[in-house]
Amino acid sequence: MRKIKTGSFFCGCGGSDLGLIGGFKYLNKKYKKLPFHVNYAVDIDKKAVETYNHNFKHNAIVKSISECKHKDMPEMDLVIGGFPCQSFSTVNPTKNPFDERGQLYKELAKVLKEKKPKAFIAENVKGLMVLKKGSIFKRVLTEFKKQGYELNYKLLHSADFGIPQKRQRVFIVGIRNDLNIKYEFPKNTHSNDNELNTKGWVPLSTVIDSLVHKNDKYYFSKKAVEGMKKAKNNMKRGLYQDLNKPCLTITSHLAKVSLNSRDPVLLVKPEEELYRRFSPREAARIQSFPDEFEFLGSQGDAYRQIGNAIPPVLMWHVAKALNEQVFQNTSLGIIN
Ligand SMILES: C[S@@+](CC[C@H](N)C(=O)[O-])C[C@H]1O[C@@H](n2cnc3c(N)ncnc32)[C@H](O)[C@@H]1O
């Protein structure tokens, strides 16, 4: 079978790429191999690329997208890119959305212009859609459309696809105009609504072996707990998770998580006010990484790579639908 050549920009540790390629198991379900092959992958984060190269047979390179020359890139049928989102984040609204990182979607658009792939998948935080009353999102869409693509976008909820996390991300899928296809997003496989004919949301307990963790370093000190109690009442704090529900979004800075933040934590013993953070492996499971996927670098590096990632299971569903609609569409004559 012909492999669909894919360029992966902002590949990070490869959450998106694992989902795209498939062939992994998560929570006893097999996510079958998809016919994509990544023939160009790039990210500026050296540690993330080390992790990427440790887990895949093909290699990613460490480079800024702004420095990648189009003539050095191979042909691509598909381009994927979860462009950096810090400047669009609603968790951090003080960040300037027009800073350099906020402009990186333009670099992705330039790749579309030069390489003319049949399709692309872009991903970003929910905040991008509402920031500056939606004007920034409109700008991003216009830039992608201008390169000759029919777009569709949707806010996808990770828990609706069997991931024990309430992470919501906007996916923009573009298909080259000459192919005359408008992408349809995959149907939810899970739901929080009993009326719908799907399975219920997967609870956090499915991926947390035990509330108690053997390693002391994951526990918050008494001082941290006292600090949380003294903090203003209107502050989000001590957001301990209900094991019977999906977890709040896993962020990239869990190494420095505090009890006075919007980050999810665990309450191990209520009577002793004993709280802890998630271990990197637990965070990776909440993100739908299989346990075989290994993260290189320090703990901080691992949390960053994990929190930045597109959940592989979510990407798998988006990519599978794209494959069926575009690359396996026999009427288009582009098929293997
Ligand atoms: C949202 S994360 C992507 C995560 C990745 N797709 C995954 O699923 O694991 C954004 C990535 O953009 C990378 N990045 C930031 N600025 C960059 C640049 N100028 N060139 C290339 N990569 C950049 C960051 O290092 C980060 O890994």
The ligand as an SDF file (V2000), in Angstrom:
LIG
                    3D

 27 29  0  0  0  0  0  0  0  0999 V2000
    1.1770   22.4290   20.8010 C   0  0  0  0  0  0  0  0  0  0  0  0
    2.8220   21.8910   20.7610 S   0  0  0  0  0  0  0  0  0  0  0  0
    2.7390   20.6140   19.5580 C   0  0  0  0  0  0  0  0  0  0  0  0
    2.6320   19.2550   20.1350 C   0  0  0  0  0  0  0  0  0  0  0  0
    2.7950   18.1000   19.1760 C   0  0  0  0  0  0  0  0  0  0  0  0
    2.0710   18.2750   17.9580 N   0  0  0  0  0  0  0  0  0  0  0  0
    2.3540   16.8090   19.8520 C   0  0  0  0  0  0  0  0  0  0  0  0
    1.2580   16.3660   19.5810 O   0  0  0  0  0  0  0  0  0  0  0  0
    3.1270   16.2670   20.6660 O   0  0  0  0  0  0  0  0  0  0  0  0
    3.6420   23.1750   19.9020 C   0  0  0  0  0  0  0  0  0  0  0  0
    5.0970   22.9040   19.5660 C   0  0  0  0  0  0  0  0  0  0  0  0
    5.6200   23.9750   18.8000 O   0  0  0  0  0  0  0  0  0  0  0  0
    7.0140   24.0330   19.0290 C   0  0  0  0  0  0  0  0  0  0  0  0
    7.5350   25.3130   18.5290 N   0  0  0  0  0  0  0  0  0  0  0  0
    7.4300   26.5470   19.0780 C   0  0  0  0  0  0  0  0  0  0  0  0
    8.0040   27.4670   18.2910 N   0  0  0  0  0  0  0  0  0  0  0  0
    8.4900   26.8080   17.2160 C   0  0  0  0  0  0  0  0  0  0  0  0
    9.1930   27.2120   16.0370 C   0  0  0  0  0  0  0  0  0  0  0  0
    9.5150   28.4860   15.8170 N   0  0  0  0  0  0  0  0  0  0  0  0
    9.5410   26.2810   15.1290 N   0  0  0  0  0  0  0  0  0  0  0  0
    9.2340   24.9730   15.3300 C   0  0  0  0  0  0  0  0  0  0  0  0
    8.5740   24.5220   16.4270 N   0  0  0  0  0  0  0  0  0  0  0  0
    8.1980   25.4420   17.3510 C   0  0  0  0  0  0  0  0  0  0  0  0
    7.1180   23.8200   20.5350 C   0  0  0  0  0  0  0  0  0  0  0  0
    8.4120   23.3740   20.8760 O   0  0  0  0  0  0  0  0  0  0  0  0
    6.0160   22.7660   20.7620 C   0  0  0  0  0  0  0  0  0  0  0  0
    6.5600   21.4740   20.7780 O   0  0  0  0  0  0  0  0  0  0  0  0
  1  2  1  0
  2  3  1  0
  2 10  1  0
  3  4  1  0
  4  5  1  0
  5  6  1  0
  5  7  1  0
  7  8  2  0
  7  9  1  0
 10 11  1  0
 11 12  1  0
 11 26  1  0
 12 13  1  0
 13 14  1  0
 13 24  1  0
 14 15  1  0
 14 23  1  0
 15 16  2  0
 16 17  1  0
 17 18  1  0
 17 23  2  0
 18 19  1  0
 18 20  2  0
 20 21  1  0
 21 22  2  0
 22 23  1  0
 24 25  1  0
 24 26  1  0
 26 27  1  0
M  CHG  2   2   1   9  -1
M  END
$$$$
